[in-house]
Amino acid sequence: MTLVIKNVNEEKLREFKAEAIRRGLTLSEAIDQAMDLWLNRVRDNDERQENNKVFNKLKDEILSKYKDKYVIIAQGKFIGAYDSIDQVEEVLKKLNVKHAIVFNPSKDIKSEGEWLGGSLLQ
C-alpha cells in the first residue's frame, strides 16, 4: 500500500529513519511497529480507564462487603473477591489481561487526618 503523509515534522522523520536503519529495519517495518505500539498503548489506556470507572462505582460496596478479600476488577467489570493472593494470581493468569485492579480493603485503605491546617496520610 502506498501512503502519503503531509505535514510531518522533518526533524522527527529524519531521526525516525535513522533509528530504523540502526535497528536494521526498513521505514515501512518501523512505521508498522510504531503503529502497533501506539494501538496497544491506546487500548491499554482504554482498559485502564474502564477498570477505574468500575472501581469508583463499586468502591463503597467493596469496602462494606469484601473487607478481608482480594477484589479483582478487569476487562471493565467486577471479576470476583478471593481469600488469597494466590487465588488472585490464578484468576489473572486465566484472564490473560494487561491491566487489572486488585484491591484488599483491609490492607489497601489509608487513613487520613488533619493537623494545624495540614493533612496526614498513614
Disulfide bonds with the S-S distance in Angstrom:
none
